[in-house]
Amino acid sequence: MMLKTFVLCVKVFPGSSIEDVASELCQLADRIGVRCEASFNSVTLWAKPGDDASRLIDSYCKEIKLPPRRLKIAQA
């Protein structure tokens, strides 16, 4: 069950790979039961409990290719 009144924002270490970040963000969301959010190369990643890291990576890859705009969000 996901808590609905807040989100946990985390910082990513410079040099991390999208594969590691997506995997760990999804694991964290599963463990604590809240949506977790991180900024990665100008794309905001959202992971909810039960999300699949490979789908989050696919979403990120689509967002990063889009022209620059104010907000880019990738979610599984």
N, CA and C of each residue as an Amber inpcrd file, in Angstrom:
protein
   228
   0.8440000  -1.1740000   0.0000000   0.0000000   0.0000000   0.0000000
   0.8910000   1.2390000   0.0000000   0.5940000   2.1670000  -0.8860000
   1.3920000   3.3700000  -1.0040000   0.7740000   4.5080000  -0.1960000
   1.6060000   5.1790000   0.5900000   1.1580000   6.3780000   1.2750000
   0.9210000   7.4620000   0.2320000  -0.1080000   8.2800000   0.4260000
  -0.5100000   9.2070000  -0.6310000  -0.2860000  10.6750000  -0.3110000
   0.2200000  11.0020000   0.8660000   0.2920000  12.4110000   1.2260000
   1.6780000  13.0250000   1.0970000   2.6720000  12.2380000   0.7210000
   3.9890000  12.8220000   0.5270000   4.8340000  11.9860000  -0.4230000
   5.9750000  12.5690000  -0.8060000   6.9330000  11.9180000  -1.7010000
   8.3180000  12.0550000  -1.0640000   9.1720000  11.0800000  -1.2930000
  10.5340000  11.1310000  -0.7920000  11.4430000  11.5350000  -1.9540000
  12.1370000  12.6650000  -1.8040000  13.0720000  13.1380000  -2.8220000
  14.4810000  12.7470000  -2.4090000  15.1940000  12.1310000  -3.3300000
  16.5560000  11.6900000  -3.0490000  17.5180000  12.3050000  -4.0580000
  18.7760000  12.4180000  -3.6740000  19.8150000  12.9250000  -4.5610000
  20.6160000  11.7530000  -5.1020000  21.0330000  11.8850000  -6.3470000
  21.7900000  10.8410000  -7.0290000  23.2710000  11.2340000  -7.0490000
  24.1320000  10.2840000  -6.7690000  25.5660000  10.5490000  -6.8480000
  25.9670000  10.8320000  -8.2910000  26.7860000  11.8550000  -8.5180000
  27.2960000  12.1170000  -9.8660000  28.0260000  10.8870000 -10.3970000
  27.8440000  10.6240000 -11.6770000  28.4930000   9.4790000 -12.3090000
  27.6990000   8.1930000 -12.2370000  26.5520000   8.2040000 -11.5720000
  25.7090000   7.0000000 -11.4860000  25.0980000   6.6990000 -12.8460000
  24.7950000   5.4490000 -13.0840000  24.1540000   5.0450000 -14.3440000
  22.6380000   5.0320000 -14.1620000  21.9220000   5.2180000 -15.2580000
  20.4570000   5.1990000 -15.1940000  19.9730000   3.8230000 -14.7450000
  20.6850000   2.7790000 -15.1240000  20.2870000   1.4230000 -14.7200000
  20.3420000   1.2660000 -13.2000000  21.4260000   1.7320000 -12.6010000
  21.5570000   1.6330000 -11.1430000  20.5490000   2.5260000 -10.4310000
  20.4030000   3.7420000 -10.9240000  19.4840000   4.6870000 -10.2800000
  18.0480000   4.1760000 -10.3510000  17.6120000   3.7340000 -11.5160000
  16.2410000   3.2450000 -11.6640000  15.9920000   2.0300000 -10.7780000
  16.9450000   1.1070000 -10.7660000  16.7930000  -0.0970000  -9.9550000
  16.6940000   0.2460000  -8.4710000  17.6070000   1.0880000  -7.9930000
  17.6140000   1.4200000  -6.5720000  16.4320000   2.3010000  -6.1790000
  15.9870000   3.1830000  -7.0800000  14.8300000   4.0250000  -6.7890000
  13.5660000   3.1650000  -6.6600000  13.4190000   2.1850000  -7.5450000
  12.2640000   1.2790000  -7.4610000  12.3370000   0.4180000  -6.1950000
  13.5230000  -0.0530000  -5.8330000  13.6800000  -0.8360000  -4.6110000
  13.3250000   0.0000000  -3.3820000  13.7810000   1.2360000  -3.3680000
  13.4910000   2.1270000  -2.2420000  11.9900000   2.3680000  -2.1110000
  11.3260000   2.6240000  -3.2280000   9.8740000   2.8400000  -3.1990000
   9.1600000   1.6110000  -2.6480000   9.6010000   0.4280000  -3.0470000
   9.0070000  -0.8110000  -2.5270000   9.2140000  -0.9480000  -1.0190000
  10.4020000  -0.6220000  -0.5660000  10.7300000  -0.7940000   0.8550000
   9.9590000   0.1420000   1.7710000   9.7960000   1.4010000   1.3370000
   9.1950000   2.3720000   2.2550000   7.7350000   2.6890000   1.9520000
   7.2450000   2.2650000   0.7950000   5.8310000   2.4170000   0.4950000
   5.3900000   3.8160000   0.1060000   6.3160000   4.6180000  -0.4300000
   5.9550000   5.9510000  -0.9300000   6.5940000   6.1560000  -2.2960000
   6.0490000   7.1280000  -3.0380000   6.6680000   7.4840000  -4.3120000
   8.0090000   8.1290000  -4.0170000   9.0240000   7.7130000  -4.7600000
  10.3600000   8.2760000  -4.6120000  10.6950000   9.0380000  -5.8890000
  11.3670000  10.1540000  -5.7140000  11.6560000  11.0490000  -6.8260000
  13.1340000  11.4110000  -6.8140000  13.7430000  11.4590000  -8.0030000
  15.1380000  11.8640000  -8.1340000  15.3160000  12.5720000  -9.4640000
  16.2070000  13.5420000  -9.4890000  16.5550000  14.2270000 -10.7330000
  17.7880000  13.5420000 -11.3110000  17.7050000  13.2080000 -12.6010000
  18.8140000  12.5360000 -13.2690000  18.9710000  13.1280000 -14.6610000
  20.0540000  13.8650000 -14.8850000  20.3220000  14.4840000 -16.1980000
  19.1330000  15.2900000 -16.7140000  18.6030000  16.1360000 -15.8840000
  17.4910000  17.0460000 -16.2110000  16.1420000  16.3520000 -16.3960000
  16.0490000  15.0920000 -16.0510000  14.7780000  14.3630000 -16.0850000
  14.4250000  13.9650000 -14.6570000  13.1920000  14.2380000 -14.2570000
  12.7260000  13.8190000 -12.9440000  12.2080000  12.3930000 -13.0410000
  12.7600000  11.5170000 -12.2200000  12.3470000  10.1080000 -12.1900000
  11.3740000   9.9090000 -11.0400000  10.2620000   9.2510000 -11.3080000
   9.2950000   8.8960000 -10.2790000   9.2170000   7.3800000 -10.2010000
   9.3340000   6.8410000  -9.0030000   9.1600000   5.4000000  -8.7930000
   8.1420000   5.1960000  -7.6760000   7.1290000   4.3840000  -7.9720000
   6.1110000   4.0320000  -6.9900000   6.3290000   2.5820000  -6.5750000
   5.8280000   2.2010000  -5.3990000   5.9360000   0.7970000  -5.0040000
   5.3640000  -0.1130000  -6.1000000   6.1200000  -1.1460000  -6.4410000
   5.6740000  -2.0890000  -7.4680000   6.1190000  -1.7400000  -8.8740000
   6.7430000  -0.5670000  -9.0690000   7.1990000  -0.1880000 -10.4090000
   8.3570000  -1.0630000 -10.8590000   8.4590000  -1.2180000 -12.1720000
   9.5020000  -2.0190000 -12.7970000  10.6180000  -1.0850000 -13.2740000
  11.8470000  -1.3530000 -12.8610000  12.9800000  -0.4930000 -13.2030000
  13.1970000  -0.4020000 -14.7140000  12.9850000  -1.4920000 -15.4450000
  13.1990000  -1.4570000 -16.8960000  12.2050000  -0.5270000 -17.5820000
  10.9980000  -0.4480000 -17.0760000  10.0100000   0.4800000 -17.6410000
  10.3810000   1.9220000 -17.3180000  10.9400000   2.1450000 -16.1370000
  11.3960000   3.4790000 -15.7690000  12.5590000   3.9030000 -16.6680000
  13.4550000   2.9850000 -16.9470000  14.5780000   3.2720000 -17.8520000
  14.0670000   3.6040000 -19.2460000  13.1220000   2.8330000 -19.7500000
  12.5340000   3.1040000 -21.0720000  11.9040000   4.4930000 -21.1190000
  11.1860000   4.8450000 -20.0730000  10.5380000   6.1550000 -20.0060000
  11.5910000   7.2690000 -19.9740000  12.6530000   7.0580000 -19.2070000
  13.7440000   8.0330000 -19.1410000  14.3660000   8.2300000 -20.5320000
  14.6390000   7.1440000 -21.2250000  15.2600000   7.2250000 -22.5500000
  14.3980000   8.0110000 -23.5290000  13.0870000   7.8880000 -23.4290000
  12.1780000   8.6670000 -24.2830000  12.2150000  10.1450000 -23.9070000
  12.1730000  10.4290000 -22.6130000  12.1560000  11.8220000 -22.1490000
  13.4470000  12.5590000 -22.4840000  14.5820000  11.9060000 -22.3360000
  15.8650000  12.5640000 -22.5380000  16.0600000  12.9720000 -23.9990000
  15.3890000  12.2910000 -24.9190000  15.5090000  12.5960000 -26.3480000
  14.6220000  13.7580000 -26.7770000  13.6670000  14.1470000 -25.9470000
  12.7650000  15.2310000 -26.3080000  13.4880000  16.5730000 -26.2650000
  13.0090000  17.5520000 -27.0340000  13.6260000  18.8760000 -26.9900000
  13.5600000  19.4630000 -25.5760000  14.4770000  20.3650000 -25.2710000
  14.4670000  20.9750000 -23.9310000  13.1220000  21.6350000 -23.6180000
  12.6670000  21.4280000 -22.4160000  11.4490000  22.0700000 -21.9360000
  11.5600000  22.1720000 -20.4340000  10.6250000  22.8310000 -19.8470000
  10.7220000  23.1420000 -18.4170000  10.7480000  21.9000000 -17.5370000
   9.9160000  20.9210000 -17.8350000   9.7940000  19.7630000 -16.9600000
   9.7330000  18.4880000 -17.7700000  10.6030000  17.5550000 -17.4370000
  10.5860000  16.2330000 -18.0380000  10.4110000  15.2380000 -16.8930000
   9.4000000  14.3850000 -17.0060000   9.1330000  13.3960000 -15.9630000
   9.0940000  12.0100000 -16.5920000   9.8420000  11.0940000 -16.0050000
   9.8260000   9.6920000 -16.4340000   9.2300000   8.8680000 -15.2980000
   8.2710000   8.0140000 -15.6560000   7.6850000   7.1080000 -14.6740000
   7.3410000   5.7970000 -15.3460000   7.3200000   4.7260000 -14.5400000
   7.0940000   3.3830000 -15.0840000   5.6400000   3.1440000 -15.3780000
